[in-house]
Structure formats: C-alpha cells, structure tokens
Amino acid sequence: MYHQGMIDYPDELLHLEKCLGPAIDVGPAMTAKILQHNGEVVYCSSYRPLTIEEWADLFVQQNMVTFK
C-alpha cells in the first residue's frame, strides 16, 4: 500500500500495488520501486505492508489475484 502524490489528511487514499524492492540511488534510503496496475514503475518512500485485517479482506485478495 502506498500514497500516490500529496496526502490529504484526514482521508488516507492508499493504493494496492506491487513492491519491486529497494530503489538504488533514488531519494531517501527507504525508497522503493512500486509497480502500478498500468505497468508504470514509480519510486515511493511512503509505503507500508498490508495489515492483518487487509490480508483477510476479500476485496484485497481479489485485487492481489488480478494483479499477477
């Protein structure tokens, strides 16, 4: 899950995408390569893993299957 663009508080609009690993020589040390559904790769440092509740959510599971 990651934030796309600027964050509008208190609404968190997170996107489920695929993390490709660390981004070397781009941004801060914890920047990752994120593969979007449209095939583009973006570099992002505001990402997080799924929570236990999100792993159990059927909608999230369906999105994970269709993303492969």
PQR file of N, CA, C, O and H, with PARSE charges and radii, in Angstrom:
ATOM      1  N   MET A   1       0.852  -1.158   0.000 -0.4000 1.5000
ATOM      2  CA  MET A   1       0.000   0.000   0.000 -0.0000 2.0000
ATOM      3  C   MET A   1       0.903   1.229   0.000  0.5500 1.7000
ATOM      4  O   MET A   1       1.932   1.259   0.676 -0.5500 1.4000
ATOM      5  N   TYR A   2       0.512   2.218  -0.751 -0.4000 1.5000
ATOM      6  CA  TYR A   2       1.310   3.437  -0.764 -0.0000 2.0000
ATOM      7  C   TYR A   2       0.424   4.631  -1.058  0.5500 1.7000
ATOM      8  O   TYR A   2      -0.694   4.488  -1.553 -0.5500 1.4000
ATOM      9  H   TYR A   2      -0.324   2.193  -1.299  0.4000 1.0000
ATOM     10  N   HIS A   3       0.938   5.807  -0.746 -0.4000 1.5000
ATOM     11  CA  HIS A   3       0.254   7.060  -1.024 -0.0000 2.0000
ATOM     12  C   HIS A   3       0.710   7.555  -2.377  0.5500 1.7000
ATOM     13  O   HIS A   3       1.909   7.618  -2.649 -0.5500 1.4000
ATOM     14  H   HIS A   3       1.846   5.923  -0.344  0.4000 1.0000
ATOM     15  N   GLN A   4      -0.246   7.910  -3.234 -0.4000 1.5000
ATOM     16  CA  GLN A   4       0.105   8.447  -4.538 -0.0000 2.0000
ATOM     17  C   GLN A   4      -0.041   9.955  -4.490  0.5500 1.7000
ATOM     18  O   GLN A   4      -1.138  10.466  -4.267 -0.5500 1.4000
ATOM     19  H   GLN A   4      -1.219   7.859  -3.014  0.4000 1.0000
ATOM     20  N   GLY A   5       1.041  10.665  -4.693 -0.4000 1.5000
ATOM     21  CA  GLY A   5       1.010  12.125  -4.668 -0.0000 2.0000
ATOM     22  C   GLY A   5       0.949  12.662  -3.251  0.5500 1.7000
ATOM     23  O   GLY A   5       1.398  12.014  -2.306 -0.5500 1.4000
ATOM     24  H   GLY A   5       1.933  10.250  -4.874  0.4000 1.0000
ATOM     25  N   MET A   6       0.385  13.856  -3.117 -0.4000 1.5000
ATOM     26  CA  MET A   6       0.280  14.502  -1.805 -0.0000 2.0000
ATOM     27  C   MET A   6      -0.798  13.824  -0.959  0.5500 1.7000
ATOM     28  O   MET A   6      -1.792  13.324  -1.485 -0.5500 1.4000
ATOM     29  H   MET A   6       0.020  14.382  -3.885  0.4000 1.0000
ATOM     30  N   ILE A   7      -0.589  13.815   0.353 -0.4000 1.5000
ATOM     31  CA  ILE A   7      -1.519  13.196   1.282 -0.0000 2.0000
ATOM     32  C   ILE A   7      -2.497  14.246   1.774  0.5500 1.7000
ATOM     33  O   ILE A   7      -2.085  15.298   2.263 -0.5500 1.4000
ATOM     34  H   ILE A   7       0.218  14.221   0.781  0.4000 1.0000
ATOM     35  N   ASP A   8      -3.794  13.968   1.650 -0.4000 1.5000
ATOM     36  CA  ASP A   8      -4.836  14.852   2.154 -0.0000 2.0000
ATOM     37  C   ASP A   8      -5.380  14.287   3.454  0.5500 1.7000
ATOM     38  O   ASP A   8      -6.137  13.316   3.450 -0.5500 1.4000
ATOM     39  H   ASP A   8      -4.128  13.113   1.253  0.4000 1.0000
ATOM     40  N   TYR A   9      -4.995  14.893   4.556 -0.4000 1.5000
ATOM     41  CA  TYR A   9      -5.492  14.421   5.846 -0.0000 2.0000
ATOM     42  C   TYR A   9      -6.868  14.997   6.092  0.5500 1.7000
ATOM     43  O   TYR A   9      -7.104  16.122   5.652 -0.5500 1.4000
ATOM     44  H   TYR A   9      -4.380  15.682   4.560  0.4000 1.0000
ATOM     45  N   PRO A  10      -7.795  14.335   6.751 -0.5600 1.5000
ATOM     46  CA  PRO A  10      -7.659  13.043   7.412  0.2800 2.0000
ATOM     47  C   PRO A  10      -7.939  11.860   6.495  0.5500 1.7000
ATOM     48  O   PRO A  10      -7.855  10.717   6.945 -0.5500 1.4000
ATOM     49  N   ASP A  11      -8.269  12.088   5.232 -0.4000 1.5000
ATOM     50  CA  ASP A  11      -8.564  10.983   4.322 -0.0000 2.0000
ATOM     51  C   ASP A  11      -7.277  10.384   3.777  0.5500 1.7000
ATOM     52  O   ASP A  11      -6.480  11.069   3.137 -0.5500 1.4000
ATOM     53  H   ASP A  11      -8.338  13.016   4.866  0.4000 1.0000
ATOM     54  N   GLU A  12      -7.085   9.088   4.041 -0.4000 1.5000
ATOM     55  CA  GLU A  12      -5.925   8.393   3.507 -0.0000 2.0000
ATOM     56  C   GLU A  12      -6.368   7.602   2.286  0.5500 1.7000
ATOM     57  O   GLU A  12      -7.119   6.636   2.420 -0.5500 1.4000
ATOM     58  H   GLU A  12      -7.732   8.531   4.562  0.4000 1.0000
ATOM     59  N   LEU A  13      -5.926   7.987   1.121 -0.4000 1.5000
ATOM     60  CA  LEU A  13      -6.237   7.259  -0.097 -0.0000 2.0000
ATOM     61  C   LEU A  13      -5.015   6.421  -0.458  0.5500 1.7000
ATOM     62  O   LEU A  13      -4.049   6.924  -1.031 -0.5500 1.4000
ATOM     63  H   LEU A  13      -5.317   8.772   1.012  0.4000 1.0000
ATOM     64  N   LEU A  14      -5.073   5.142  -0.116 -0.4000 1.5000
ATOM     65  CA  LEU A  14      -3.955   4.240  -0.365 -0.0000 2.0000
ATOM     66  C   LEU A  14      -4.235   3.393  -1.594  0.5500 1.7000
ATOM     67  O   LEU A  14      -5.389   3.091  -1.899 -0.5500 1.4000
ATOM     68  H   LEU A  14      -5.858   4.733   0.349  0.4000 1.0000
ATOM     69  N   HIS A  15      -3.184   3.014  -2.292 -0.4000 1.5000
ATOM     70  CA  HIS A  15      -3.298   2.193  -3.493 -0.0000 2.0000
ATOM     71  C   HIS A  15      -2.574   0.878  -3.264  0.5500 1.7000
ATOM     72  O   HIS A  15      -1.463   0.855  -2.735 -0.5500 1.4000
ATOM     73  H   HIS A  15      -2.247   3.259  -2.044  0.4000 1.0000
ATOM     74  N   LEU A  16      -3.210  -0.219  -3.668 -0.4000 1.5000
ATOM     75  CA  LEU A  16      -2.594  -1.532  -3.577 -0.0000 2.0000
ATOM     76  C   LEU A  16      -1.827  -1.786  -4.857  0.5500 1.7000
ATOM     77  O   LEU A  16      -2.416  -1.911  -5.931 -0.5500 1.4000
ATOM     78  H   LEU A  16      -4.113  -0.200  -4.098  0.4000 1.0000
ATOM     79  N   GLU A  17      -0.527  -1.862  -4.744 -0.4000 1.5000
ATOM     80  CA  GLU A  17       0.345  -2.097  -5.891 -0.0000 2.0000
ATOM     81  C   GLU A  17       1.392  -3.114  -5.474  0.5500 1.7000
ATOM     82  O   GLU A  17       1.328  -3.632  -4.358 -0.5500 1.4000
ATOM     83  H   GLU A  17      -0.048  -1.761  -3.872  0.4000 1.0000
ATOM     84  N   LYS A  18       2.351  -3.416  -6.334 -0.4000 1.5000
ATOM     85  CA  LYS A  18       3.367  -4.421  -6.045 -0.0000 2.0000
ATOM     86  C   LYS A  18       4.721  -3.750  -5.814  0.5500 1.7000
ATOM     87  O   LYS A  18       5.180  -2.949  -6.628 -0.5500 1.4000
ATOM     88  H   LYS A  18       2.403  -2.995  -7.240  0.4000 1.0000
ATOM     89  N   CYS A  19       5.344  -4.090  -4.697 -0.4000 1.5000
ATOM     90  CA  CYS A  19       6.672  -3.566  -4.372 -0.0000 2.0000
ATOM     91  C   CYS A  19       7.720  -4.425  -5.069  0.5500 1.7000
ATOM     92  O   CYS A  19       7.723  -5.648  -4.932 -0.5500 1.4000
ATOM     93  H   CYS A  19       4.971  -4.740  -4.036  0.4000 1.0000
ATOM     94  N   LEU A  20       8.613  -3.776  -5.821 -0.4000 1.5000
ATOM     95  CA  LEU A  20       9.654  -4.484  -6.555 -0.0000 2.0000
ATOM     96  C   LEU A  20      10.981  -4.514  -5.810  0.5500 1.7000
ATOM     97  O   LEU A  20      11.936  -5.139  -6.270 -0.5500 1.4000
ATOM     98  H   LEU A  20       8.611  -2.782  -5.933  0.4000 1.0000
ATOM     99  N   GLY A  21      11.048  -3.848  -4.670 -0.4000 1.5000
ATOM    100  CA  GLY A  21      12.279  -3.831  -3.893 -0.0000 2.0000
ATOM    101  C   GLY A  21      12.831  -2.434  -3.754  0.5500 1.7000
ATOM    102  O   GLY A  21      12.196  -1.463  -4.166 -0.5500 1.4000
ATOM    103  H   GLY A  21      10.272  -3.341  -4.296  0.4000 1.0000
ATOM    104  N   PRO A  22      14.013  -2.330  -3.174 -0.5600 1.5000
ATOM    105  CA  PRO A  22      14.592  -1.005  -2.934  0.2800 2.0000
ATOM    106  C   PRO A  22      15.012  -0.324  -4.230  0.5500 1.7000
ATOM    107  O   PRO A  22      15.428  -0.964  -5.196 -0.5500 1.4000
ATOM    108  N   ALA A  23      14.887   1.000  -4.210 -0.4000 1.5000
ATOM    109  CA  ALA A  23      15.328   1.812  -5.339 -0.0000 2.0000
ATOM    110  C   ALA A  23      16.745   2.299  -5.041  0.5500 1.7000
ATOM    111  O   ALA A  23      16.964   3.030  -4.075 -0.5500 1.4000
ATOM    112  H   ALA A  23      14.549   1.519  -3.425  0.4000 1.0000
ATOM    113  N   ILE A  24      17.673   1.905  -5.847 -0.4000 1.5000
ATOM    114  CA  ILE A  24      19.078   2.251  -5.633 -0.0000 2.0000
ATOM    115  C   ILE A  24      19.346   3.642  -6.213  0.5500 1.7000
ATOM    116  O   ILE A  24      18.981   3.925  -7.354 -0.5500 1.4000
ATOM    117  H   ILE A  24      17.495   1.311  -6.632  0.4000 1.0000
ATOM    118  N   ASP A  25      19.978   4.495  -5.431 -0.4000 1.5000
ATOM    119  CA  ASP A  25      20.381   5.844  -5.849 -0.0000 2.0000
ATOM    120  C   ASP A  25      19.203   6.742  -6.232  0.5500 1.7000
ATOM    121  O   ASP A  25      19.344   7.616  -7.087 -0.5500 1.4000
ATOM    122  H   ASP A  25      20.275   4.265  -4.504  0.4000 1.0000
ATOM    123  N   VAL A  26      18.027   6.530  -5.595 -0.4000 1.5000
ATOM    124  CA  VAL A  26      16.862   7.380  -5.847 -0.0000 2.0000
ATOM    125  C   VAL A  26      16.261   7.751  -4.501  0.5500 1.7000
ATOM    126  O   VAL A  26      15.820   6.872  -3.760 -0.5500 1.4000
ATOM    127  H   VAL A  26      17.912   5.820  -4.901  0.4000 1.0000
ATOM    128  N   GLY A  27      16.236   9.026  -4.177 -0.4000 1.5000
ATOM    129  CA  GLY A  27      15.587   9.502  -2.952 -0.0000 2.0000
ATOM    130  C   GLY A  27      16.227   9.005  -1.674  0.5500 1.7000
ATOM    131  O   GLY A  27      17.403   8.643  -1.664 -0.5500 1.4000
ATOM    132  H   GLY A  27      16.594   9.740  -4.779  0.4000 1.0000
ATOM    133  N   PRO A  28      15.442   8.985  -0.568 -0.5600 1.5000
ATOM    134  CA  PRO A  28      15.953   8.525   0.717  0.2800 2.0000
ATOM    135  C   PRO A  28      16.290   7.028   0.688  0.5500 1.7000
ATOM    136  O   PRO A  28      15.956   6.327  -0.267 -0.5500 1.4000
ATOM    137  N   ALA A  29      16.942   6.561   1.721 -0.4000 1.5000
ATOM    138  CA  ALA A  29      17.401   5.173   1.771 -0.0000 2.0000
ATOM    139  C   ALA A  29      16.258   4.166   1.726  0.5500 1.7000
ATOM    140  O   ALA A  29      16.446   3.055   1.231 -0.5500 1.4000
ATOM    141  H   ALA A  29      17.214   7.131   2.497  0.4000 1.0000
ATOM    142  N   MET A  30      15.095   4.519   2.222 -0.4000 1.5000
ATOM    143  CA  MET A  30      13.973   3.576   2.267 -0.0000 2.0000
ATOM    144  C   MET A  30      13.024   3.723   1.074  0.5500 1.7000
ATOM    145  O   MET A  30      11.878   3.281   1.154 -0.5500 1.4000
ATOM    146  H   MET A  30      14.942   5.422   2.624  0.4000 1.0000
ATOM    147  N   THR A  31      13.465   4.324  -0.015 -0.4000 1.5000
ATOM    148  CA  THR A  31      12.641   4.456  -1.209 -0.0000 2.0000
ATOM    149  C   THR A  31      12.554   3.107  -1.912  0.5500 1.7000
ATOM    150  O   THR A  31      13.544   2.384  -2.019 -0.5500 1.4000
ATOM    151  H   THR A  31      14.396   4.683  -0.080  0.4000 1.0000
ATOM    152  N   ALA A  32      11.350   2.777  -2.392 -0.4000 1.5000
ATOM    153  CA  ALA A  32      11.128   1.502  -3.069 -0.0000 2.0000
ATOM    154  C   ALA A  32      10.608   1.727  -4.476  0.5500 1.7000
ATOM    155  O   ALA A  32      10.022   2.765  -4.782 -0.5500 1.4000
ATOM    156  H   ALA A  32      10.545   3.364  -2.305  0.4000 1.0000
ATOM    157  N   LYS A  33      10.835   0.727  -5.331 -0.4000 1.5000
ATOM    158  CA  LYS A  33      10.232   0.712  -6.657 -0.0000 2.0000
ATOM    159  C   LYS A  33       8.855   0.083  -6.504  0.5500 1.7000
ATOM    160  O   LYS A  33       8.726  -1.004  -5.940 -0.5500 1.4000
ATOM    161  H   LYS A  33      11.311  -0.116  -5.082  0.4000 1.0000
ATOM    162  N   ILE A  34       7.823   0.761  -7.005 -0.4000 1.5000
ATOM    163  CA  ILE A  34       6.455   0.280  -6.916 -0.0000 2.0000
ATOM    164  C   ILE A  34       5.917   0.094  -8.332  0.5500 1.7000
ATOM    165  O   ILE A  34       5.954   1.021  -9.141 -0.5500 1.4000
ATOM    166  H   ILE A  34       7.927   1.644  -7.463  0.4000 1.0000
ATOM    167  N   LEU A  35       5.418  -1.102  -8.627 -0.4000 1.5000
ATOM    168  CA  LEU A  35       4.819  -1.390  -9.928 -0.0000 2.0000
ATOM    169  C   LEU A  35       3.327  -1.131  -9.841  0.5500 1.7000
ATOM    170  O   LEU A  35       2.634  -1.752  -9.035 -0.5500 1.4000
ATOM    171  H   LEU A  35       5.388  -1.855  -7.970  0.4000 1.0000
ATOM    172  N   GLN A  36       2.822  -0.213 -10.669 -0.4000 1.5000
ATOM    173  CA  GLN A  36       1.411   0.112 -10.684 -0.0000 2.0000
ATOM    174  C   GLN A  36       0.662  -0.847 -11.601  0.5500 1.7000
ATOM    175  O   GLN A  36       1.277  -1.585 -12.372 -0.5500 1.4000
ATOM    176  H   GLN A  36       3.385   0.292 -11.323  0.4000 1.0000
ATOM    177  N   HIS A  37      -0.676  -0.836 -11.516 -0.4000 1.5000
ATOM    178  CA  HIS A  37      -1.501  -1.710 -12.348 -0.0000 2.0000
ATOM    179  C   HIS A  37      -1.332  -1.434 -13.832  0.5500 1.7000
ATOM    180  O   HIS A  37      -1.500  -2.339 -14.650 -0.5500 1.4000
ATOM    181  H   HIS A  37      -1.175  -0.237 -10.890  0.4000 1.0000
ATOM    182  N   ASN A  38      -1.004  -0.200 -14.194 -0.4000 1.5000
ATOM    183  CA  ASN A  38      -0.859   0.142 -15.607 -0.0000 2.0000
ATOM    184  C   ASN A  38       0.529  -0.191 -16.154  0.5500 1.7000
ATOM    185  O   ASN A  38       0.817   0.101 -17.315 -0.5500 1.4000
ATOM    186  H   ASN A  38      -0.868   0.535 -13.530  0.4000 1.0000
ATOM    187  N   GLY A  39       1.391  -0.796 -15.338 -0.4000 1.5000
ATOM    188  CA  GLY A  39       2.715  -1.206 -15.789 -0.0000 2.0000
ATOM    189  C   GLY A  39       3.810  -0.190 -15.545  0.5500 1.7000
ATOM    190  O   GLY A  39       4.979  -0.483 -15.796 -0.5500 1.4000
ATOM    191  H   GLY A  39       1.157  -1.034 -14.395  0.4000 1.0000
ATOM    192  N   GLU A  40       3.473   0.991 -15.067 -0.4000 1.5000
ATOM    193  CA  GLU A  40       4.483   2.005 -14.789 -0.0000 2.0000
ATOM    194  C   GLU A  40       5.168   1.718 -13.448  0.5500 1.7000
ATOM    195  O   GLU A  40       4.549   1.193 -12.522 -0.5500 1.4000
ATOM    196  H   GLU A  40       2.523   1.230 -14.864  0.4000 1.0000
ATOM    197  N   VAL A  41       6.424   2.064 -13.363 -0.4000 1.5000
ATOM    198  CA  VAL A  41       7.183   1.948 -12.117 -0.0000 2.0000
ATOM    199  C   VAL A  41       7.338   3.339 -11.525  0.5500 1.7000
ATOM    200  O   VAL A  41       7.781   4.266 -12.203 -0.5500 1.4000
ATOM    201  H   VAL A  41       6.927   2.491 -14.116  0.4000 1.0000
ATOM    202  N   VAL A  42       6.968   3.481 -10.249 -0.4000 1.5000
ATOM    203  CA  VAL A  42       7.127   4.749  -9.546 -0.0000 2.0000
ATOM    204  C   VAL A  42       8.031   4.510  -8.349  0.5500 1.7000
ATOM    205  O   VAL A  42       8.131   3.390  -7.850 -0.5500 1.4000
ATOM    206  H   VAL A  42       6.608   2.728  -9.698  0.4000 1.0000
ATOM    207  N   TYR A  43       8.684   5.563  -7.893 -0.4000 1.5000
ATOM    208  CA  TYR A  43       9.547   5.493  -6.720 -0.0000 2.0000
ATOM    209  C   TYR A  43       8.824   6.167  -5.569  0.5500 1.7000
ATOM    210  O   TYR A  43       8.346   7.294  -5.701 -0.5500 1.4000
ATOM    211  H   TYR A  43       8.602   6.474  -8.299  0.4000 1.0000
ATOM    212  N   CYS A  44       8.745   5.478  -4.444 -0.4000 1.5000
ATOM    213  CA  CYS A  44       7.927   5.963  -3.341 -0.0000 2.0000
ATOM    214  C   CYS A  44       8.591   5.613  -2.009  0.5500 1.7000
ATOM    215  O   CYS A  44       9.143   4.525  -1.843 -0.5500 1.4000
ATOM    216  H   CYS A  44       9.133   4.563  -4.337  0.4000 1.0000
ATOM    217  N   SER A  45       8.529   6.553  -1.067 -0.4000 1.5000
ATOM    218  CA  SER A  45       9.050   6.280   0.277 -0.0000 2.0000
ATOM    219  C   SER A  45       7.927   6.260   1.310  0.5500 1.7000
ATOM    220  O   SER A  45       8.187   6.068   2.497 -0.5500 1.4000
ATOM    221  H   SER A  45       8.080   7.436  -1.202  0.4000 1.0000
ATOM    222  N   SER A  46       6.678   6.456   0.875 -0.4000 1.5000
ATOM    223  CA  SER A  46       5.549   6.435   1.808 -0.0000 2.0000
ATOM    224  C   SER A  46       4.697   5.187   1.556  0.5500 1.7000
ATOM    225  O   SER A  46       3.528   5.282   1.182 -0.5500 1.4000
ATOM    226  H   SER A  46       6.466   6.611  -0.090  0.4000 1.0000
ATOM    227  N   TYR A  47       5.299   4.028   1.765 -0.4000 1.5000
ATOM    228  CA  TYR A  47       4.607   2.768   1.560 -0.0000 2.0000
ATOM    229  C   TYR A  47       4.606   1.983   2.869  0.5500 1.7000
ATOM    230  O   TYR A  47       5.370   2.278   3.788 -0.5500 1.4000
ATOM    231  H   TYR A  47       6.249   3.951   2.069  0.4000 1.0000
ATOM    232  N   ARG A  48       3.730   0.976   2.935 -0.4000 1.5000
ATOM    233  CA  ARG A  48       3.655   0.147   4.130 -0.0000 2.0000
ATOM    234  C   ARG A  48       3.117  -1.225   3.746  0.5500 1.7000
ATOM    235  O   ARG A  48       2.477  -1.369   2.704 -0.5500 1.4000
ATOM    236  H   ARG A  48       3.110   0.736   2.188  0.4000 1.0000
ATOM    237  N   PRO A  49       3.367  -2.229   4.572 -0.5600 1.5000
ATOM    238  CA  PRO A  49       2.806  -3.553   4.287  0.2800 2.0000
ATOM    239  C   PRO A  49       1.311  -3.586   4.620  0.5500 1.7000
ATOM    240  O   PRO A  49       0.794  -2.698   5.297 -0.5500 1.4000
ATOM    241  N   LEU A  50       0.641  -4.608   4.141 -0.4000 1.5000
ATOM    242  CA  LEU A  50      -0.765  -4.798   4.476 -0.0000 2.0000
ATOM    243  C   LEU A  50      -0.907  -5.189   5.939  0.5500 1.7000
ATOM    244  O   LEU A  50      -0.044  -5.868   6.496 -0.5500 1.4000
ATOM    245  H   LEU A  50       1.061  -5.329   3.591  0.4000 1.0000
ATOM    246  N   THR A  51      -2.002  -4.758   6.560 -0.4000 1.5000
ATOM    247  CA  THR A  51      -2.303  -5.170   7.929 -0.0000 2.0000
ATOM    248  C   THR A  51      -2.948  -6.557   7.902  0.5500 1.7000
ATOM    249  O   THR A  51      -3.315  -7.048   6.834 -0.5500 1.4000
ATOM    250  H   THR A  51      -2.704  -4.206   6.109  0.4000 1.0000
ATOM    251  N   ILE A  52      -3.083  -7.175   9.042 -0.4000 1.5000
ATOM    252  CA  ILE A  52      -3.721  -8.493   9.126 -0.0000 2.0000
ATOM    253  C   ILE A  52      -5.164  -8.405   8.642  0.5500 1.7000
ATOM    254  O   ILE A  52      -5.649  -9.306   7.957 -0.5500 1.4000
ATOM    255  H   ILE A  52      -2.785  -6.776   9.910  0.4000 1.0000
ATOM    256  N   GLU A  53      -5.849  -7.324   8.996 -0.4000 1.5000
ATOM    257  CA  GLU A  53      -7.230  -7.150   8.561 -0.0000 2.0000
ATOM    258  C   GLU A  53      -7.322  -7.003   7.044  0.5500 1.7000
ATOM    259  O   GLU A  53      -8.259  -7.509   6.427 -0.5500 1.4000
ATOM    260  H   GLU A  53      -5.456  -6.591   9.552  0.4000 1.0000
ATOM    261  N   GLU A  54      -6.356  -6.313   6.443 -0.4000 1.5000
ATOM    262  CA  GLU A  54      -6.359  -6.143   4.990 -0.0000 2.0000
ATOM    263  C   GLU A  54      -6.074  -7.460   4.276  0.5500 1.7000
ATOM    264  O   GLU A  54      -6.651  -7.727   3.222 -0.5500 1.4000
ATOM    265  H   GLU A  54      -5.595  -5.901   6.945  0.4000 1.0000
ATOM    266  N   TRP A  55      -5.187  -8.291   4.839 -0.4000 1.5000
ATOM    267  CA  TRP A  55      -4.910  -9.603   4.258 -0.0000 2.0000
ATOM    268  C   TRP A  55      -6.172 -10.461   4.242  0.5500 1.7000
ATOM    269  O   TRP A  55      -6.367 -11.250   3.318 -0.5500 1.4000
ATOM    270  H   TRP A  55      -4.718  -8.074   5.695  0.4000 1.0000
ATOM    271  N   ALA A  56      -7.035 -10.316   5.256 -0.4000 1.5000
ATOM    272  CA  ALA A  56      -8.257 -11.115   5.359 -0.0000 2.0000
ATOM    273  C   ALA A  56      -9.397 -10.555   4.515  0.5500 1.7000
ATOM    274  O   ALA A  56     -10.397 -11.246   4.318 -0.5500 1.4000
ATOM    275  H   ALA A  56      -6.877  -9.675   6.006  0.4000 1.0000
ATOM    276  N   ASP A  57      -9.284  -9.346   4.016 -0.4000 1.5000
ATOM    277  CA  ASP A  57     -10.341  -8.703   3.238 -0.0000 2.0000
ATOM    278  C   ASP A  57     -10.449  -9.353   1.851  0.5500 1.7000
ATOM    279  O   ASP A  57      -9.456  -9.446   1.128 -0.5500 1.4000
ATOM    280  H   ASP A  57      -8.472  -8.784   4.175  0.4000 1.0000
ATOM    281  N   LEU A  58     -11.650  -9.798   1.485 -0.4000 1.5000
ATOM    282  CA  LEU A  58     -11.848 -10.472   0.200 -0.0000 2.0000
ATOM    283  C   LEU A  58     -11.582  -9.547  -0.984  0.5500 1.7000
ATOM    284  O   LEU A  58     -11.062  -9.994  -2.007 -0.5500 1.4000
ATOM    285  H   LEU A  58     -12.456  -9.723   2.072  0.4000 1.0000
ATOM    286  N   PHE A  59     -11.929  -8.262  -0.866 -0.4000 1.5000
ATOM    287  CA  PHE A  59     -11.672  -7.312  -1.944 -0.0000 2.0000
ATOM    288  C   PHE A  59     -10.173  -7.173  -2.211  0.5500 1.7000
ATOM    289  O   PHE A  59      -9.745  -7.134  -3.364 -0.5500 1.4000
ATOM    290  H   PHE A  59     -12.351  -7.898  -0.036  0.4000 1.0000
ATOM    291  N   VAL A  60      -9.389  -7.099  -1.153 -0.4000 1.5000
ATOM    292  CA  VAL A  60      -7.930  -7.000  -1.298 -0.0000 2.0000
ATOM    293  C   VAL A  60      -7.375  -8.279  -1.909  0.5500 1.7000
ATOM    294  O   VAL A  60      -6.494  -8.222  -2.767 -0.5500 1.4000
ATOM    295  H   VAL A  60      -9.737  -7.131  -0.216  0.4000 1.0000
ATOM    296  N   GLN A  61      -7.877  -9.426  -1.479 -0.4000 1.5000
ATOM    297  CA  GLN A  61      -7.411 -10.703  -2.030 -0.0000 2.0000
ATOM    298  C   GLN A  61      -7.715 -10.806  -3.520  0.5500 1.7000
ATOM    299  O   GLN A  61      -6.889 -11.300  -4.287 -0.5500 1.4000
ATOM    300  H   GLN A  61      -8.592  -9.472  -0.782  0.4000 1.0000
ATOM    301  N   GLN A  62      -8.890 -10.345  -3.938 -0.4000 1.5000
ATOM    302  CA  GLN A  62      -9.235 -10.357  -5.360 -0.0000 2.0000
ATOM    303  C   GLN A  62      -8.315  -9.433  -6.156  0.5500 1.7000
ATOM    304  O   GLN A  62      -7.895  -9.779  -7.260 -0.5500 1.4000
ATOM    305  H   GLN A  62      -9.562  -9.943  -3.315  0.4000 1.0000
ATOM    306  N   ASN A  63      -8.003  -8.269  -5.607 -0.4000 1.5000
ATOM    307  CA  ASN A  63      -7.086  -7.346  -6.282 -0.0000 2.0000
ATOM    308  C   ASN A  63      -5.691  -7.946  -6.400  0.5500 1.7000
ATOM    309  O   ASN A  63      -5.015  -7.749  -7.409 -0.5500 1.4000
ATOM    310  H   ASN A  63      -8.345  -7.989  -4.710  0.4000 1.0000
ATOM    311  N   MET A  64      -5.261  -8.672  -5.384 -0.4000 1.5000
ATOM    312  CA  MET A  64      -3.943  -9.302  -5.439 -0.0000 2.0000
ATOM    313  C   MET A  64      -3.900 -10.381  -6.514  0.5500 1.7000
ATOM    314  O   MET A  64      -2.886 -10.514  -7.200 -0.5500 1.4000
ATOM    315  H   MET A  64      -5.810  -8.832  -4.564  0.4000 1.0000
ATOM    316  N   VAL A  65      -4.971 -11.156  -6.681 -0.4000 1.5000
ATOM    317  CA  VAL A  65      -5.011 -12.211  -7.683 -0.0000 2.0000
ATOM    318  C   VAL A  65      -5.037 -11.617  -9.093  0.5500 1.7000
ATOM    319  O   VAL A  65      -4.340 -12.105  -9.982 -0.5500 1.4000
ATOM    320  H   VAL A  65      -5.794 -11.048  -6.124  0.4000 1.0000
ATOM    321  N   THR A  66      -5.835 -10.570  -9.301 -0.4000 1.5000
ATOM    322  CA  THR A  66      -5.934  -9.976 -10.634 -0.0000 2.0000
ATOM    323  C   THR A  66      -4.684  -9.197 -11.008  0.5500 1.7000
ATOM    324  O   THR A  66      -4.452  -8.951 -12.192 -0.5500 1.4000
ATOM    325  H   THR A  66      -6.402 -10.173  -8.578  0.4000 1.0000
ATOM    326  N   PHE A  67      -3.871  -8.801 -10.033 -0.4000 1.5000
ATOM    327  CA  PHE A  67      -2.675  -8.023 -10.325 -0.0000 2.0000
ATOM    328  C   PHE A  67      -1.566  -8.890 -10.904  0.5500 1.7000
ATOM    329  O   PHE A  67      -0.734  -8.396 -11.664 -0.5500 1.4000
ATOM    330  H   PHE A  67      -4.060  -9.001  -9.072  0.4000 1.0000
ATOM    331  N   LYS A  68      -1.539 -10.175 -10.560 -0.4000 1.5000
ATOM    332  CA  LYS A  68      -0.461 -11.058 -11.023 -0.0000 2.0000
ATOM    333  C   LYS A  68      -0.468 -11.192 -12.471  0.5500 1.7000
ATOM    334  O   LYS A  68       0.371 -11.898 -13.030 -0.5500 1.4000
ATOM    335  H   LYS A  68      -2.216 -10.577  -9.943  0.4000 1.0000
TER
END
